[in-house]
Each structure stands twice: as C-alpha cells, then as structure tokens.
Amino acid sequence: MSIDLVELPGGTFRMGSTAFYPEESPVVDRTVGPFAIARTPVTVAQFARFVDETGYVTTAERPLDPADFPGAVDLDTRPGSLVFTPTAGPVDLRDWRQWWRWVPGACWRAPQGPGSSVEALGEHPVVQISFEDAMAFCDWAGVRLPTEAEWEFAARGGLDGATYAWGEEPQSEGVLKANTWQGDFPWRNTGANGWVGTSPVGSFAPNGYGLVDMTGNVWEWTSTLWSEHHDETASSCGCSPQAAPPSTTDRVAKGGSHLCAPEYCLRYRPAARTRQTVDSSTTHMGFRVARDL
C-alpha cells in the first residue's frame, strides 16, 4: 500500500509540559533520530483495503472472553465497543460513564453501532481501533507505530516548546486550527467547521512539517508503554524512552480528538498524553504510522 510519508531529520526538543496535566511533566530534553511519519492518520479506506486483503477481524468484532473479566456478573460477551453518546444537558464532568456506553456491534465498520456505516467516510480517520489492530495494519503495510517522542517531535512541527501545534494562541470559533469540541461538553456540540465527530483528513491546516490532524480529530496510538510521568534520567536516543515504572501493557496515546473541550480535556496539544489499555477501541481512537530511515 502507498502511504504518504514525510521524512523528518530528527533532532533534540523539549518534550512535555508543566502547565496543564501532571502526566505531561516534567519537561525533558529528548533526541530522536531521522524517521518518516505519515502525513495523515490511517483512513477508513486504507484500513478497509487491509481488511479486504487479509480478512483481519478487529478486537471490537470478537466476542469478549469471560476470563478477562473475573468476578463480572451477567457479562455481555457479544462483540462491541465504547461509543460516545451526548448527554441531554450539563452533567458532572467527573463521571465519564455518563457519556460513554458499551454498544454491541460497534466496530470500525459501524462506529456508532448497528445502523451506522463508514460508506461515506472513506477519507475520515478510521476509529474503533485497538493497539493490536493498529499493529496488525503496520505488519501488513511494512511500517510501524511512532514512539511517543517521535510523535511529539513531529506534532510540534518545529515549534519547540510551543503550547499548540500552531503556536500560543488557543482555538477560537472564528479561526479553528483543529477538529475539537465546539460548545458545551458533553451535551452541545456546534461542530468544528461543520464537522460533528471526525472530519476528513486534511480538513484543517497542516503544521510546520506539513502533517495534518496531529491534534484533534482522533487520538493516535504510539508504541510507547505508559508511565505516570516523563523520566528525567532516560537517555536521549531514537528509541522509545520509558519512565519507571512503566505499565507492562498500557500504551501512550497522543493528539486529543474531536471530543476534547477546554473545560474537560484540553489535550489537543503536542505535549498532551493519555493512557490507553491495549484492548481499548472507541469512537475517537485511531492511529498514524511511521517508518525508520
């Protein structure tokens, strides 16, 4: 498959932030070697070709294994995934269960569950993708996932230390820089340039390296194991730096999504990061690929 890759020379940059969420700290110097990264997240059309040629079945399309949920009562083992559902009005933002629900039948082909479709979404980022799904695509396409350091280096687009991928000015409804939540989360979304949910890749301006959707639209998997903070003692190199003690399975996701709102999740920034279990697949989880140079 032909993937539009942008070659980057690598270099040393300031990774992280101390201004927002504790898991982004401390700010550390990181050096990455030369690498190439996809200009866009993987699209529905690209993932569909992978599935057509391999017959791959995603995590969300497989029945749940009761052994993975010890102690669960009346477990629904039907295939499915988490789907964002707007609330009827303002709610306590400390309880994410009010706007996320488990939907049997939700998967990359039907992101919102039965009755939904990706037929008209070929150029949108594919969602409902687990870490295993992303890795399977990479194996097929002869690429890999970027490390957290590579991803953040690329997202900054040469603006070392800047708050956003475009500089210091925050988003405003008059001049949107990325597909993020517009309105009052999680019940009123007026849409980002008309898009409620994902938008076609490249609908918003590229960063300084010509990469699109590095912030907003969908969260993106990295290959880096999760840790609560950046490790100040990690050596700078082109490999994936790990802070101790890292999770043995959970991974770092980067970039924020169309569900990020300043009052709840101001994570559409290069330094922002979140923890994802490897079997997670949701309506705002996708990925982007990279390759060694």
Backbone as CSV, one residue per row, in Angstrom:
resi,resn,N_x,N_y,N_z,CA_x,CA_y,CA_z,C_x,C_y,C_z
1,MET,0.836,-1.194,0.000,0.000,0.000,0.000,0.874,1.248,0.000
2,SER,0.476,2.240,-0.750,1.186,3.515,-0.786,0.677,4.410,0.343
3,ILE,1.584,4.777,1.243,1.263,5.672,2.348,2.110,6.923,2.196
4,ASP,1.475,8.076,2.300,2.164,9.352,2.142,2.977,9.638,3.398
5,LEU,4.296,9.400,3.322,5.180,9.585,4.464,6.020,10.844,4.295
6,VAL,6.174,11.572,5.370,7.001,12.775,5.383,8.289,12.456,6.138
7,GLU,9.425,12.658,5.484,10.713,12.357,6.116,11.149,13.528,6.997
8,LEU,11.511,13.210,8.244,11.955,14.223,9.196,13.389,13.922,9.617
9,PRO,14.202,14.946,9.818,15.622,14.724,10.118,15.890,14.310,11.556
10,GLY,14.884,14.420,12.426,15.120,14.176,13.842,15.809,15.355,14.492
11,GLY,16.107,15.215,15.771,16.764,16.293,16.491,16.402,16.259,17.957
12,THR,16.865,17.247,18.680,16.594,17.359,20.115,15.529,18.424,20.348
13,PHE,14.579,18.135,21.235,13.498,19.081,21.520,13.081,18.943,22.974
14,ARG,12.299,19.909,23.444,11.762,19.871,24.804,10.426,19.136,24.779
15,MET,10.390,18.007,25.461,9.204,17.149,25.467,8.444,17.329,26.777
16,GLY,7.119,17.497,26.665,6.299,17.610,27.855,5.908,19.035,28.182
17,SER,5.189,19.183,29.312,4.720,20.487,29.770,4.447,20.421,31.264
18,THR,4.587,21.536,31.937,4.234,21.626,33.358,3.032,22.544,33.570
19,ALA,2.386,22.967,32.497,1.333,23.977,32.591,-0.078,23.404,32.622
20,PHE,-0.247,22.105,32.372,-1.600,21.585,32.221,-1.875,20.368,33.108
21,TYR,-1.504,19.166,32.681,-1.845,17.945,33.405,-0.571,17.290,33.936
22,PRO,-0.640,16.675,35.137,0.585,16.176,35.784,1.321,15.107,34.993
23,GLU,0.607,14.289,34.214,1.281,13.215,33.475,2.162,13.741,32.341
24,GLU,2.052,15.018,32.013,2.877,15.607,30.949,4.232,16.079,31.456
25,SER,4.418,16.046,32.752,5.652,16.573,33.347,6.626,15.444,33.670
26,PRO,7.882,15.783,33.950,8.491,17.098,33.776,8.834,17.338,32.303
27,VAL,9.226,18.563,31.998,9.744,18.849,30.662,11.153,18.285,30.574
28,VAL,11.396,17.475,29.557,12.701,16.820,29.412,13.227,17.027,27.999
29,ASP,14.523,17.017,27.856,15.135,17.045,26.531,15.113,15.644,25.937
30,ARG,14.621,15.523,24.717,14.605,14.235,24.027,15.225,14.408,22.645
31,THR,15.954,13.389,22.235,16.533,13.375,20.894,15.976,12.188,20.132
32,VAL,15.483,12.444,18.936,15.013,11.364,18.065,15.853,11.367,16.797
33,GLY,16.095,10.183,16.283,16.842,10.061,15.038,15.948,10.339,13.845
34,PRO,16.524,10.352,12.643,15.720,10.563,11.442,14.650,9.476,11.309
35,PHE,13.454,9.873,10.912,12.375,8.908,10.693,11.365,9.528,9.747
36,ALA,10.459,8.713,9.250,9.366,9.195,8.415,8.053,8.921,9.132
37,ILE,7.102,9.819,8.977,5.797,9.655,9.619,4.717,10.014,8.611
38,ALA,3.577,9.330,8.713,2.506,9.545,7.747,1.958,10.959,7.839
39,ARG,1.635,11.524,6.698,1.098,12.879,6.663,-0.264,12.944,7.332
40,THR,-1.011,11.827,7.289,-2.365,11.800,7.851,-2.539,10.570,8.743
41,PRO,-3.555,10.586,9.593,-3.924,9.326,10.253,-4.368,8.309,9.204
42,VAL,-4.322,7.042,9.558,-4.820,5.997,8.660,-6.325,6.209,8.450
43,THR,-6.743,6.169,7.191,-8.137,6.442,6.866,-8.966,5.166,6.823
44,VAL,-10.273,5.364,6.792,-11.190,4.237,6.652,-10.883,3.459,5.381
45,ALA,-10.637,4.167,4.279,-10.365,3.500,3.003,-9.094,2.660,3.081
46,GLN,-8.062,3.177,3.719,-6.813,2.421,3.847,-7.018,1.183,4.723
47,PHE,-7.740,1.344,5.815,-7.956,0.197,6.702,-8.855,-0.839,6.031
48,ALA,-9.824,-0.387,5.260,-10.710,-1.322,4.545,-9.915,-2.170,3.561
49,ARG,-8.942,-1.565,2.894,-8.120,-2.343,1.960,-7.330,-3.412,2.707
50,PHE,-6.782,-3.053,3.850,-6.065,-4.020,4.686,-6.973,-5.191,5.061
51,VAL,-8.183,-4.892,5.505,-9.111,-5.956,5.905,-9.520,-6.805,4.705
52,ASP,-9.762,-6.169,3.563,-10.153,-6.911,2.364,-9.068,-7.892,1.931
53,GLU,-7.807,-7.480,2.056,-6.711,-8.319,1.579,-6.279,-9.380,2.588
54,THR,-6.584,-9.179,3.853,-6.099,-10.107,4.879,-7.211,-10.859,5.603
55,GLY,-8.430,-10.350,5.564,-9.511,-10.961,6.327,-9.408,-10.696,7.826
56,TYR,-8.627,-9.716,8.204,-8.403,-9.424,9.622,-9.714,-9.066,10.331
57,VAL,-9.846,-9.577,11.549,-11.004,-9.294,12.400,-10.521,-8.461,13.581
58,THR,-11.066,-7.270,13.745,-10.605,-6.363,14.783,-11.059,-6.809,16.172
59,THR,-10.427,-6.228,17.179,-10.761,-6.554,18.570,-12.246,-6.354,18.839
60,ALA,-12.811,-5.257,18.350,-14.219,-4.949,18.610,-15.176,-5.919,17.927
61,GLU,-14.677,-6.675,16.957,-15.528,-7.626,16.237,-15.451,-9.030,16.818
62,ARG,-14.695,-9.198,17.898,-14.555,-10.513,18.525,-15.348,-10.558,19.829
63,PRO,-15.947,-11.716,20.152,-16.658,-11.839,21.427,-15.706,-11.636,22.608
64,LEU,-16.231,-11.099,23.696,-15.423,-10.914,24.893,-15.111,-12.263,25.524
65,ASP,-13.934,-12.384,26.119,-13.528,-13.586,26.833,-13.841,-13.395,28.310
66,PRO,-14.763,-14.182,28.879,-15.108,-14.018,30.290,-13.898,-14.096,31.213
67,ALA,-12.844,-14.819,30.803,-11.643,-14.938,31.638,-10.959,-13.588,31.839
68,ASP,-11.208,-12.640,30.927,-10.609,-11.310,31.047,-11.362,-10.424,32.024
69,PHE,-12.503,-10.903,32.519,-13.332,-10.094,33.414,-13.730,-10.910,34.644
70,PRO,-12.752,-11.305,35.451,-13.052,-12.128,36.632,-13.980,-11.394,37.592
71,GLY,-14.974,-12.104,38.062,-15.899,-11.509,39.017,-17.055,-10.768,38.395
72,ALA,-17.029,-10.577,37.069,-18.117,-9.853,36.410,-19.396,-10.690,36.447
73,VAL,-20.512,-10.032,36.747,-21.811,-10.697,36.821,-22.621,-10.356,35.578
74,ASP,-23.234,-11.358,34.963,-24.069,-11.170,33.773,-23.308,-10.432,32.668
75,LEU,-22.098,-10.864,32.415,-21.269,-10.222,31.399,-21.852,-10.437,30.011
76,ASP,-22.006,-9.349,29.276,-22.436,-9.417,27.885,-21.196,-9.657,27.031
77,THR,-21.077,-10.851,26.477,-19.865,-11.221,25.732,-19.971,-10.932,24.238
78,ARG,-21.060,-10.310,23.814,-21.199,-10.002,22.392,-20.122,-9.018,21.951
79,PRO,-19.639,-9.137,20.701,-18.672,-8.153,20.208,-19.256,-6.747,20.276
80,GLY,-18.401,-5.779,20.545,-18.862,-4.402,20.610,-17.757,-3.489,21.065
81,SER,-18.105,-2.243,21.317,-17.101,-1.274,21.717,-17.781,-0.079,22.382
82,LEU,-16.943,0.864,22.849,-17.444,2.060,23.504,-17.814,3.128,22.473
83,VAL,-18.967,3.740,22.687,-19.486,4.756,21.787,-19.817,6.006,22.592
84,PHE,-19.355,7.149,22.114,-19.697,8.412,22.763,-21.156,8.745,22.486
85,THR,-21.876,9.128,23.545,-23.281,9.490,23.424,-23.510,10.800,24.156
86,PRO,-23.844,11.891,23.459,-24.071,13.163,24.146,-25.155,13.045,25.206
87,THR,-24.984,13.790,26.276,-25.995,13.805,27.327,-27.099,14.803,26.966
88,ALA,-28.197,14.748,27.712,-29.332,15.631,27.435,-29.076,17.062,27.896
89,GLY,-28.109,17.234,28.787,-27.800,18.561,29.307,-26.532,18.511,30.126
90,PRO,-26.204,19.572,30.864,-24.992,19.592,31.680,-24.971,18.474,32.703
91,VAL,-23.792,17.891,32.913,-23.622,16.795,33.874,-22.318,17.001,34.636
92,ASP,-22.114,16.184,35.654,-20.875,16.197,36.417,-19.759,15.644,35.537
93,LEU,-18.779,16.465,35.219,-17.718,16.056,34.301,-16.725,15.089,34.922
94,ARG,-16.906,14.770,36.203,-16.014,13.800,36.839,-16.426,12.361,36.548
95,ASP,-17.573,12.139,35.928,-18.078,10.787,35.685,-18.225,10.540,34.190
96,TRP,-17.187,9.982,33.582,-17.184,9.744,32.136,-18.236,8.734,31.701
97,ARG,-18.730,7.929,32.643,-19.720,6.902,32.285,-21.045,7.516,31.837
98,GLN,-21.226,8.796,32.064,-22.478,9.435,31.645,-22.538,9.668,30.136
99,TRP,-21.380,9.681,29.477,-21.407,9.921,28.026,-20.745,8.813,27.205
100,TRP,-20.209,7.807,27.873,-19.702,6.645,27.144,-20.592,5.438,27.452
101,ARG,-20.932,4.663,26.425,-21.726,3.449,26.642,-21.178,2.321,25.778
102,TRP,-21.325,1.116,26.311,-20.919,-0.079,25.574,-22.021,-0.426,24.589
103,VAL,-21.670,-0.563,23.303,-22.660,-0.830,22.264,-22.291,-2.115,21.535
104,PRO,-23.042,-3.193,21.724,-22.802,-4.403,20.932,-22.925,-4.096,19.447
105,GLY,-21.967,-4.591,18.681,-21.984,-4.372,17.233,-21.203,-3.162,16.775
106,ALA,-20.756,-2.320,17.713,-19.940,-1.167,17.319,-18.543,-1.644,16.949
107,CYS,-18.028,-1.190,15.829,-16.685,-1.560,15.355,-16.286,-0.563,14.279
108,TRP,-15.166,-0.780,13.632,-14.687,0.182,12.641,-15.648,0.332,11.470
109,ARG,-16.379,-0.742,11.140,-17.341,-0.694,10.033,-18.613,0.062,10.417
110,ALA,-18.942,0.031,11.706,-20.148,0.665,12.235,-19.766,1.373,13.528
111,PRO,-19.104,2.507,13.434,-18.504,3.131,14.626,-19.494,3.477,15.727
112,GLN,-20.728,3.803,15.344,-21.734,4.156,16.347,-22.609,2.972,16.744
113,GLY,-22.349,1.814,16.162,-23.150,0.633,16.442,-24.016,0.264,15.260
114,PRO,-24.864,-0.768,15.402,-25.724,-1.219,14.304,-26.535,-0.069,13.711
115,GLY,-26.562,-0.029,12.394,-27.270,1.039,11.704,-26.363,2.156,11.240
116,SER,-25.168,2.275,11.839,-24.206,3.269,11.374,-23.315,2.646,10.304
117,SER,-22.594,3.482,9.575,-21.797,2.989,8.452,-20.634,3.930,8.188
118,VAL,-19.600,3.404,7.524,-18.472,4.235,7.088,-18.481,4.398,5.574
119,GLU,-19.599,4.068,4.947,-19.669,4.089,3.486,-19.273,5.441,2.901
120,ALA,-19.645,6.531,3.570,-19.332,7.868,3.058,-18.148,8.498,3.785
121,LEU,-17.407,7.686,4.540,-16.341,8.223,5.393,-14.959,7.727,4.989
122,GLY,-14.772,7.417,3.731,-13.509,6.829,3.296,-12.282,7.654,3.612
123,GLU,-12.409,8.977,3.578,-11.266,9.847,3.845,-11.235,10.354,5.281
124,HIS,-12.089,9.830,6.133,-12.032,10.128,7.558,-11.050,9.171,8.234
125,PRO,-10.504,9.536,9.387,-9.652,8.582,10.105,-10.477,7.372,10.534
126,VAL,-9.905,6.200,10.414,-10.577,5.011,10.927,-10.563,5.063,12.451
127,VAL,-11.669,4.639,13.072,-11.777,4.633,14.532,-12.219,3.246,15.000
128,GLN,-12.401,3.118,16.302,-12.686,1.822,16.928,-11.523,0.851,16.692
129,ILE,-10.312,1.382,16.854,-9.099,0.619,16.583,-8.333,0.389,17.883
130,SER,-8.051,-0.865,18.196,-7.242,-1.211,19.362,-5.762,-1.175,18.991
131,PHE,-4.914,-1.285,20.001,-3.467,-1.328,19.747,-3.113,-2.536,18.880
132,GLU,-3.729,-3.677,19.157,-3.469,-4.878,18.361,-3.887,-4.671,16.910
133,ASP,-5.003,-4.001,16.695,-5.457,-3.720,15.328,-4.452,-2.845,14.592
134,ALA,-3.974,-1.806,15.276,-3.000,-0.903,14.659,-1.711,-1.631,14.317
135,MET,-1.267,-2.508,15.227,-0.044,-3.260,14.976,-0.206,-4.227,13.804
136,ALA,-1.384,-4.822,13.688,-1.635,-5.743,12.575,-1.576,-4.997,11.245
137,PHE,-2.140,-3.815,11.193,-2.064,-2.999,9.971,-0.617,-2.667,9.647
138,CYS,0.145,-2.291,10.667,1.549,-1.944,10.444,2.335,-3.117,9.878
139,ASP,2.109,-4.307,10.421,2.801,-5.500,9.929,2.494,-5.732,8.455
140,TRP,1.245,-5.537,8.090,0.828,-5.739,6.701,1.426,-4.680,5.779
141,ALA,1.471,-3.437,6.232,1.911,-2.331,5.379,3.418,-2.104,5.408
142,GLY,4.151,-2.853,6.253,5.597,-2.688,6.320,6.021,-1.400,6.990
143,VAL,5.239,-0.969,7.973,5.546,0.251,8.720,5.472,-0.078,10.208
144,ARG,5.476,0.937,11.051,5.382,0.734,12.491,4.655,1.918,13.110
145,LEU,4.336,1.807,14.383,3.787,2.949,15.105,4.926,3.865,15.536
146,PRO,4.682,5.166,15.598,5.713,6.056,16.120,5.839,5.903,17.632
147,THR,7.012,6.212,18.161,7.163,6.303,19.606,6.515,7.610,20.074
148,GLU,6.322,7.718,21.379,5.772,8.961,21.908,6.669,10.150,21.580
149,ALA,7.977,9.973,21.738,8.908,11.073,21.457,8.872,11.461,19.987
150,GLU,8.849,10.483,19.093,8.758,10.788,17.667,7.466,11.518,17.354
151,TRP,6.381,11.035,17.938,5.082,11.644,17.666,5.074,13.108,18.107
152,GLU,5.549,13.379,19.325,5.534,14.757,19.822,6.475,15.651,19.019
153,PHE,7.637,15.129,18.663,8.568,15.882,17.813,7.877,16.281,16.512
154,ALA,7.192,15.320,15.893,6.517,15.577,14.620,5.362,16.556,14.793
155,ALA,4.591,16.403,15.878,3.422,17.249,16.093,3.800,18.709,16.287
156,ARG,4.954,18.947,16.889,5.376,20.325,17.146,5.736,21.055,15.853
157,GLY,6.070,20.338,14.818,6.316,20.972,13.527,7.426,21.996,13.538
158,GLY,8.387,21.833,14.447,9.497,22.773,14.532,9.299,23.872,15.551
159,LEU,8.095,23.965,16.166,7.838,24.989,17.181,8.173,24.416,18.558
160,ASP,9.433,24.348,18.863,9.886,23.721,20.107,9.351,24.488,21.312
161,GLY,8.660,23.771,22.201,8.166,24.369,23.425,6.843,25.088,23.301
162,ALA,6.281,25.195,22.108,5.016,25.902,21.929,3.870,25.123,22.577
163,THR,2.842,25.834,23.002,1.693,25.196,23.641,0.902,24.354,22.657
164,TYR,0.658,24.913,21.487,-0.131,24.220,20.469,0.734,23.931,19.241
165,ALA,0.230,23.097,18.364,0.986,22.757,17.153,1.139,23.963,16.233
166,TRP,0.316,24.992,16.448,0.365,26.192,15.605,0.938,27.403,16.337
167,GLY,1.295,27.272,17.611,1.854,28.397,18.354,1.229,28.546,19.722
168,GLU,0.988,29.782,20.158,0.500,30.035,21.510,-0.968,30.424,21.590
169,GLU,-1.557,30.848,20.497,-2.943,31.286,20.547,-3.890,30.088,20.669
170,PRO,-4.823,30.107,21.628,-5.775,28.998,21.741,-6.780,28.998,20.597
171,GLN,-7.535,27.922,20.499,-8.589,27.838,19.489,-9.632,28.923,19.742
172,SER,-10.213,29.430,18.683,-11.371,30.312,18.793,-12.356,29.914,17.710
173,GLU,-13.644,30.150,17.961,-14.653,29.726,16.994,-14.480,30.412,15.648
174,GLY,-13.874,31.595,15.661,-13.692,32.297,14.402,-12.589,31.713,13.541
175,VAL,-11.529,31.197,14.187,-10.386,30.647,13.449,-10.011,29.305,14.094
176,LEU,-10.603,28.231,13.603,-10.322,26.912,14.162,-9.078,26.325,13.513
177,LYS,-8.210,25.756,14.332,-6.964,25.155,13.868,-7.030,23.626,13.847
178,ALA,-8.032,23.063,14.528,-8.116,21.604,14.644,-9.555,21.208,14.923
179,ASN,-9.869,19.959,14.678,-11.211,19.438,14.926,-11.340,19.065,16.403
180,THR,-11.890,19.983,17.187,-12.135,19.738,18.605,-13.574,20.134,18.932
181,TRP,-14.005,19.793,20.124,-15.390,20.055,20.552,-15.665,21.553,20.583
182,GLN,-16.781,21.950,19.974,-17.221,23.342,19.990,-18.574,23.421,20.709
183,GLY,-18.616,24.143,21.795,-19.855,24.227,22.548,-19.641,23.804,23.982
184,ASP,-20.652,23.174,24.562,-20.620,22.772,25.974,-20.554,21.256,26.075
185,PHE,-19.428,20.751,26.567,-19.234,19.307,26.685,-19.990,18.799,27.914
186,PRO,-20.630,17.605,27.824,-20.726,16.680,26.676,-22.097,16.688,26.010
187,TRP,-22.783,17.825,26.024,-24.168,17.788,25.546,-24.455,18.666,24.326
188,ARG,-23.695,19.738,24.123,-23.968,20.629,22.997,-22.701,20.830,22.184
189,ASN,-22.725,20.336,20.951,-21.575,20.470,20.057,-22.041,21.122,18.767
190,THR,-21.561,22.333,18.525,-21.975,23.047,17.313,-21.156,22.649,16.096
191,GLY,-20.089,21.856,16.312,-19.308,21.353,15.189,-18.116,22.219,14.845
192,ALA,-17.038,21.571,14.446,-15.803,22.262,14.045,-15.812,22.444,12.538
193,ASN,-16.038,23.663,12.097,-16.180,23.946,10.661,-17.217,23.033,10.017
194,GLY,-18.280,22.764,10.779,-19.374,21.949,10.264,-19.278,20.472,10.589
195,TRP,-18.147,20.034,11.139,-17.964,18.612,11.410,-18.259,18.301,12.873
196,VAL,-19.266,17.473,13.103,-19.556,16.932,14.434,-19.114,15.474,14.399
197,GLY,-18.093,15.143,15.146,-17.450,13.836,15.014,-16.168,13.993,14.214
198,THR,-15.722,12.936,13.556,-14.492,13.013,12.784,-14.689,13.870,11.546
199,SER,-13.592,14.364,11.016,-13.600,15.142,9.774,-12.655,14.477,8.782
200,PRO,-12.822,14.707,7.486,-11.876,14.143,6.512,-10.462,14.604,6.834
201,VAL,-9.493,13.722,6.674,-8.113,14.101,6.986,-7.701,15.289,6.129
202,GLY,-7.007,16.229,6.726,-6.566,17.400,5.997,-7.596,18.505,5.906
203,SER,-8.678,18.432,6.696,-9.688,19.489,6.679,-9.197,20.761,7.366
204,PHE,-8.150,20.630,8.158,-7.579,21.773,8.859,-6.120,21.936,8.440
205,ALA,-5.577,23.119,8.652,-4.254,23.461,8.137,-3.171,22.545,8.684
206,PRO,-2.153,22.226,7.883,-1.041,21.395,8.347,-0.148,22.160,9.306
207,ASN,0.677,21.404,10.047,1.662,22.053,10.919,2.915,22.400,10.111
208,GLY,3.962,22.814,10.813,5.166,23.261,10.133,5.884,22.189,9.337
209,TYR,5.590,20.918,9.595,6.195,19.827,8.835,5.269,19.293,7.741
210,GLY,4.127,19.947,7.544,3.200,19.501,6.519,2.321,18.354,6.949
211,LEU,2.259,18.077,8.245,1.450,16.981,8.778,0.085,17.510,9.198
212,VAL,-0.961,16.743,8.915,-2.310,17.195,9.255,-2.902,16.343,10.366
213,ASP,-3.820,16.965,11.106,-4.562,16.284,12.180,-3.661,15.728,13.269
214,MET,-2.506,16.364,13.498,-1.657,15.922,14.604,-2.285,16.267,15.951
215,THR,-3.209,17.220,15.952,-4.000,17.484,17.150,-5.462,17.547,16.742
216,GLY,-6.330,17.024,17.598,-7.741,16.943,17.277,-8.056,15.796,16.332
217,ASN,-9.308,15.681,15.971,-9.873,14.634,15.112,-9.899,13.294,15.838
218,VAL,-8.771,12.562,15.924,-8.770,11.306,16.685,-7.489,11.190,17.511
219,TRP,-7.610,10.533,18.662,-6.423,10.133,19.415,-5.646,9.124,18.580
220,GLU,-4.317,9.099,18.767,-3.482,8.204,17.974,-2.586,7.362,18.875
221,TRP,-2.551,6.075,18.592,-1.696,5.145,19.329,-0.221,5.464,19.089
222,THR,0.603,5.261,20.114,2.053,5.203,19.936,2.525,3.839,20.439
223,SER,3.768,3.528,20.187,4.320,2.241,20.637,4.830,2.292,22.072
224,THR,4.809,3.478,22.693,5.442,3.669,23.996,4.566,3.185,25.142
225,LEU,5.160,2.411,26.043,4.460,1.969,27.241,4.139,3.163,28.134
226,TRP,2.979,3.092,28.774,2.527,4.191,29.625,3.356,4.295,30.903
227,SER,3.620,5.530,31.315,4.201,5.813,32.618,3.559,7.096,33.122
228,GLU,3.515,7.266,34.439,2.781,8.390,35.017,3.451,9.741,34.739
229,HIS,4.764,9.729,34.522,5.499,10.961,34.250,6.633,10.646,33.275
230,HIS,7.206,11.680,32.680,8.401,11.504,31.860,9.591,11.232,32.781
231,ASP,10.492,10.394,32.312,11.674,10.007,33.084,12.827,10.955,32.775
232,GLU,13.253,11.716,33.785,14.349,12.660,33.587,15.691,11.967,33.396
233,THR,15.791,10.701,33.812,17.071,10.005,33.716,17.214,9.210,32.433
234,ALA,16.142,9.138,31.622,16.213,8.354,30.391,17.212,8.970,29.438
235,SER,17.975,8.125,28.771,18.949,8.628,27.807,18.237,9.102,26.559
236,SER,18.775,10.113,25.922,18.207,10.613,24.677,18.684,9.752,23.522
237,CYS,17.715,9.233,22.780,18.065,8.396,21.640,16.859,8.313,20.726
238,GLY,17.008,7.616,19.636,15.912,7.474,18.697,14.923,6.410,19.112
239,CYS,15.207,5.704,20.200,14.298,4.646,20.641,13.213,5.235,21.519
240,SER,12.321,4.372,22.013,11.203,4.823,22.822,11.617,4.986,24.268
241,PRO,11.669,6.215,24.827,12.043,6.391,26.220,10.936,5.924,27.148
242,GLN,11.296,5.248,28.217,10.319,4.744,29.167,10.608,5.309,30.543
243,ALA,9.581,5.830,31.179,9.725,6.264,32.554,9.428,5.089,33.467
244,ALA,10.094,5.022,34.601,9.908,3.902,35.516,8.958,4.305,36.637
245,PRO,8.085,3.396,37.078,7.856,2.093,36.463,6.780,2.181,35.385
246,PRO,7.023,1.703,34.177,6.008,1.766,33.127,4.966,0.668,33.287
247,SER,3.821,0.878,32.676,2.844,-0.193,32.590,3.414,-1.308,31.721
248,THR,3.020,-2.534,31.992,3.515,-3.649,31.189,2.739,-3.795,29.884
249,THR,1.565,-3.174,29.795,0.758,-3.325,28.582,0.185,-2.010,28.070
250,ASP,-0.267,-1.135,28.954,-0.938,0.087,28.512,0.012,0.971,27.714
251,ARG,-0.536,1.684,26.759,0.280,2.497,25.860,-0.110,3.971,25.938
252,VAL,0.785,4.806,25.439,0.546,6.238,25.365,-0.198,6.548,24.071
253,ALA,-1.265,7.319,24.190,-1.955,7.866,23.025,-1.752,9.373,23.023
254,LYS,-1.708,9.944,21.837,-1.383,11.365,21.702,-2.375,12.079,20.779
255,GLY,-2.482,13.398,20.980,-3.119,14.249,19.996,-4.494,14.795,20.311
256,GLY,-5.195,14.206,21.273,-6.552,14.669,21.510,-7.490,14.268,20.385
257,SER,-8.743,14.707,20.458,-9.717,14.275,19.458,-10.824,15.304,19.302
258,HIS,-11.798,14.951,18.487,-12.966,15.810,18.275,-13.826,15.926,19.529
259,LEU,-13.527,15.137,20.549,-14.266,15.223,21.810,-13.554,16.075,22.853
260,CYS,-12.403,16.613,22.528,-11.657,17.407,23.506,-12.245,18.818,23.601
261,ALA,-12.563,19.209,24.841,-13.091,20.540,25.115,-12.278,21.155,26.249
262,PRO,-12.011,22.458,26.202,-11.150,23.082,27.214,-11.608,22.846,28.643
263,GLU,-12.928,22.802,28.865,-13.415,22.651,30.237,-13.265,21.227,30.769
264,TYR,-13.000,20.284,29.868,-12.896,18.888,30.302,-11.571,18.244,29.905
265,CYS,-11.128,18.472,28.688,-9.966,17.748,28.166,-9.201,18.642,27.202
266,LEU,-8.360,19.521,27.766,-7.588,20.411,26.904,-6.321,19.674,26.480
267,ARG,-6.531,18.623,25.710,-5.414,17.764,25.331,-5.129,17.785,23.832
268,TYR,-5.636,18.764,23.127,-5.269,18.899,21.711,-4.011,19.753,21.617
269,ARG,-2.952,19.244,22.250,-1.649,19.902,22.304,-0.561,18.836,22.110
270,PRO,0.581,19.184,21.525,1.642,18.188,21.317,2.111,17.502,22.599
271,ALA,2.149,18.229,23.720,2.650,17.636,24.963,1.646,16.714,25.630
272,ALA,0.371,16.841,25.299,-0.664,16.072,25.979,-0.529,14.581,25.683
273,ARG,-0.930,13.782,26.649,-0.838,12.325,26.525,-1.927,11.697,27.366
274,THR,-2.327,10.495,27.019,-3.307,9.785,27.821,-2.983,8.304,27.830
275,ARG,-3.497,7.619,28.834,-3.251,6.178,28.999,-4.369,5.395,28.315
276,GLN,-3.994,4.397,27.524,-4.960,3.534,26.873,-4.591,2.074,27.076
277,THR,-5.564,1.276,27.523,-5.333,-0.166,27.582,-5.289,-0.701,26.159
278,VAL,-4.492,-1.730,25.929,-4.234,-2.165,24.556,-5.472,-2.722,23.861
279,ASP,-6.497,-3.092,24.637,-7.708,-3.615,24.013,-8.777,-2.542,23.835
280,SER,-8.428,-1.282,24.142,-9.401,-0.190,24.012,-9.673,0.124,22.549
281,SER,-10.947,0.294,22.222,-11.333,0.801,20.910,-12.584,1.643,21.126
282,THR,-12.536,2.874,20.662,-13.625,3.808,20.887,-13.881,4.623,19.627
283,THR,-14.908,5.463,19.695,-15.283,6.275,18.537,-14.335,7.444,18.294
284,HIS,-13.279,7.572,19.105,-12.301,8.639,18.815,-10.864,8.139,18.903
285,MET,-10.674,6.836,18.650,-9.342,6.236,18.747,-8.900,5.710,17.403
286,GLY,-7.817,6.304,16.859,-7.253,5.870,15.591,-5.740,5.744,15.693
287,PHE,-5.032,5.902,14.573,-3.581,5.779,14.606,-2.962,6.351,13.342
288,ARG,-1.660,6.573,13.432,-0.827,7.059,12.333,0.434,6.192,12.318
289,VAL,1.047,6.016,11.171,2.174,5.102,11.068,3.474,5.862,10.824
290,ALA,4.582,5.150,11.034,5.915,5.717,10.847,6.820,4.664,10.220
291,ARG,8.023,5.078,9.894,8.993,4.154,9.305,10.398,4.668,9.618
292,ASP,11.321,3.733,9.819,12.715,4.103,10.032,13.318,4.671,8.747
293,LEU,14.299,5.530,8.916,15.094,5.999,7.786,16.514,5.527,7.964
